[in-house]
């Protein structure tokens, strides 16, 4: 009896031991870690990161573990981009404007009326020449592109809602920091104040600024209907989110894994576009359920906006050959895209 009990106990211990060993091996299976940051959460960029996690871990057969850090856990946009360059952050997705600090050409993506609308922008950004251009644009700065998606259009919120163009006059509005944004707001009589997302939320609450131009995800996910329930949709400027990988980190990977990370990350683009479309629809529904409104300017005022903004691109790129070349290339791609 005692012998049978001992044998049973031994068998049980062996099973536990093997289970524990298997778990330990599983936990140690990943040879590399890809920390991927996004500034918000449960939005188009976060969903894109989840897709990258899925495809990279699957393709690498678990040799790479992708850890997603939403809500700016890896730092501000500028700090996280520096992390990409030094290799302390492996992946990041944020509006292209924030990369303009290391290469002003990234700011061209948010030039006003460069695209007809968000759907047209995503068709243009899928142009093979543009895909190749954007993938390598920041390589000399230590960053490899893994895709760009027009995830939203800028919608304007101010504490006193904007119903007509004259309502912009005298307002202090937060921007990401590009010259095009500054010029755009200057032309409607507003003051542009560069600011990271976290600072913007505080500034809105304490009334340091009057408002901002941001995507629906910011207004909805941060419950900013408490500031104002009215947004103005002009569709002059799109938010193009740029997916980036650290070149320094990629260079530490074996060739097969390096190729897998880059190709698989870029390959989620069509799914990313579809997910961003669905996400915008869900955000609009949430906003309206909370009593929010989305206003549009009357057609005569829209014509005035188009006229005012028509030469922003030419003004910003004047005397800057690289910037002008980037602008012309994107504009040409936009014009040839149906």
VEXPASE-872961 format. One line per 5 residues: for each residue x, y, z of C-alpha. Coordinates in steps of 0.2 Angstrom, whole numbers. Example, Ala and Ser with C-alpha at 12.3 -4.5 7.8 and 13.67 -1.06 7.14 Angstrom:
BEGIN
62/-22/39  68/-5/36
//
This chain:
BEGIN
0/0/0  14/12/5  23/7/-10  8/11/-22  6/28/-13
24/32/-15  24/27/-33  8/38/-36  16/53/-27  32/51/-37
22/50/-53  12/66/-48  28/75/-44  36/70/-60  21/76/-70
22/93/-60  40/94/-63  38/91/-82  24/103/-82  34/116/-73
49/113/-85  38/115/-100  31/131/-93  48/137/-90  54/133/-107
39/141/-115  42/157/-104  60/157/-110  56/153/-128  57/171/-134
75/176/-139  70/194/-143  58/207/-136  49/220/-147  42/234/-136
29/243/-146  22/259/-140  7/269/-144  1/286/-136  -17/282/-134
-26/266/-131  -40/255/-139  -39/266/-155  -33/263/-173  -14/264/-169
-17/252/-154  -26/240/-165  -12/241/-178  0/236/-164  -10/221/-160
-10/215/-178  9/217/-178  10/207/-162  0/193/-170  9/192/-186
27/194/-179  25/182/-165  17/169/-177  30/171/-191  45/170/-179
37/155/-171  38/163/-154  56/168/-155  51/187/-154  39/192/-140
29/208/-144  25/219/-129  12/233/-132  13/248/-121  -2/260/-124
-6/277/-116  12/283/-118  19/271/-106  36/272/-115  36/291/-113
31/306/-124  30/305/-142  47/314/-144  55/304/-131  49/287/-138
56/293/-155  73/296/-147  71/278/-140  69/271/-158  85/280/-163
95/273/-148  87/256/-149  79/257/-131  62/256/-140  59/244/-154
43/250/-161  31/265/-161  16/271/-170  11/289/-169  5/303/-181
19/307/-194  20/325/-188  29/320/-172  43/313/-183  45/330/-191
57/335/-177  70/323/-184  65/325/-203  54/340/-208  48/330/-223
37/320/-212  26/335/-209  21/336/-227  8/322/-224  -3/334/-215
-2/348/-227  -20/354/-229  -30/347/-244  -16/336/-250  -29/322/-252
-47/323/-256  -52/313/-240  -46/300/-229  -51/285/-241  -42/294/-255
-26/297/-244  -25/278/-240  -26/274/-258  -13/286/-262  -2/280/-247
-3/262/-255  5/268/-271  21/257/-273  32/273/-275  26/281/-260
27/265/-250  45/263/-254  48/282/-251  41/281/-234  49/265/-229
66/272/-231  64/290/-227  70/290/-210  83/276/-211  98/288/-210
90/293/-193  89/276/-187  71/272/-191  64/260/-203  46/263/-208
33/249/-207  18/257/-214  7/273/-214  -11/274/-212  -23/289/-213
-31/285/-197  -42/300/-194  -46/318/-200  -43/333/-189  -59/339/-180
-58/355/-171  -64/357/-153  -64/373/-143  -73/377/-127  -84/390/-136
-89/379/-151  -84/385/-169  -99/387/-181  -91/399/-193  -73/403/-199
-73/419/-189  -74/409/-173  -56/404/-175  -50/422/-173  -40/424/-157
-41/406/-151  -26/397/-144  -25/380/-151  -14/365/-148  -4/358/-163
8/344/-165  22/357/-170  23/357/-189  26/373/-199  11/369/-209
-1/368/-194  6/385/-188  3/393/-205  -14/385/-206  -20/393/-190
-11/409/-194  -22/411/-209  -38/409/-199  -32/421/-185  -28/408/-172
-12/405/-162  -4/388/-163  4/381/-148  15/365/-150  11/352/-136
11/334/-133  -5/324/-130  -3/323/-111  0/341/-109  -14/345/-121
-26/336/-109  -21/346/-94  -20/363/-104  -38/360/-110  -44/357/-92
-35/372/-84  -40/383/-99  -22/387/-104  -28/384/-122  -45/386/-130
-45/370/-140  -36/359/-152  -37/350/-169  -36/331/-166  -44/315/-171
-60/307/-165  -50/295/-154  -44/309/-143  -61/317/-141  -70/301/-137
-57/290/-128  -52/304/-116  -71/309/-113  -68/327/-119  -87/330/-121
-85/337/-104  -75/351/-112  -87/354/-127  -100/343/-135  -97/351/-152
-84/347/-165  -80/355/-182  -76/344/-196  -68/352/-211  -57/338/-218
-43/350/-223  -30/340/-213  -28/321/-211  -19/312/-197  -7/300/-205
0/288/-192  17/282/-195  23/264/-190  41/264/-186  54/251/-181
71/254/-173  85/251/-185  98/248/-171  87/234/-164  83/226/-181
102/225/-184  104/214/-169  92/201/-176  97/186/-187  93/190/-205
78/179/-206  70/187/-191  74/204/-197  66/201/-214  51/193/-205
48/208/-193  49/221/-207  39/212/-220  25/205/-208  23/223/-200
21/231/-217  9/217/-223  -4/222/-210  -8/238/-220  -24/233/-228
-31/226/-212  -25/242/-203  -35/253/-215  -51/242/-214  -49/243/-195
-47/262/-195  -63/264/-205  -73/253/-193  -65/262/-178  -70/280/-185
-88/274/-187  -89/267/-169  -81/283/-162  -94/294/-171  -108/283/-164
-101/284/-146  -99/303/-148  -117/305/-153  -123/294/-139  -115/305/-127
-124/320/-134  -110/326/-145  -112/335/-162  -102/336/-177  -103/353/-186
-98/357/-204  -95/374/-212  -108/381/-225  -102/378/-243  -97/396/-246
-86/396/-230  -78/379/-236  -73/388/-252  -65/402/-242  -55/389/-231
-49/380/-247  -44/397/-255  -35/402/-239  -26/385/-237  -22/382/-256
-5/389/-255  1/383/-238  11/369/-245  20/381/-257  23/393/-243
31/381/-231  42/373/-244  48/389/-252  68/389/-252  68/371/-245
72/359/-260  70/343/-250  54/348/-243  47/354/-259  53/338/-268
43/328/-255  28/339/-257  28/338/-276  30/319/-275  16/316/-263
5/329/-273  9/320/-289  4/303/-281  -12/311/-275  -17/318/-292
-14/301/-301  -24/291/-288  -42/289/-292
//
